[in-house]
Amino acid sequence: MSFINRLGGIARSIGDKASDALEVTKLNGKISNEKAAVAEDLKQIGEFYYKLYQTGELVEPKLAELYASIDEHNKAIDEALLEIARLQSESTGQMAQTAAANAAAVAAGDIPCPSCGKPNPVGTKFCAECGTKMELPETQACPSCGVQVAVGAKFCGECGHRFP
């Protein structure tokens, strides 16, 4: 019986420790939530006084340096946003030109790379742009002229024969 009593005592001890650990975890979560609430309140206080500074109202001299620093950071953010807009505008223009060039090449009979989209001449085994192995389309012989035409094509590029 003594062994069973000791085993029961050990189990209760482990259960108590697990319960304590769970309670500590809950309290740590509560502390984190309270700290986040304090940080949010401090943020709102700061925003309130910064808005007063922006409107030209009375400013605490000790905070003037911080306000100026905030102004500099906001200016840097605005400049970075303008640069992002410029880069995206350039990129969009370049992407449109590249897409148009690729579409023209594909229309001329080239095959787009499955990875990067760059057109490659029919028969190319690897993409000239990115090195990806090209997937050659299945072909069929045109019943009219015998030229190999991609499966699914509506017309033969050589003689104009219409496929059903």
Salt bridges, closest charged atoms under 4 A:
GLU47 OE2 - LYS43 NZ 3.99
GLU83 OE2 - ARG86 NH2 2.43
GLU90 OE2 - ARG86 NH1 2.42
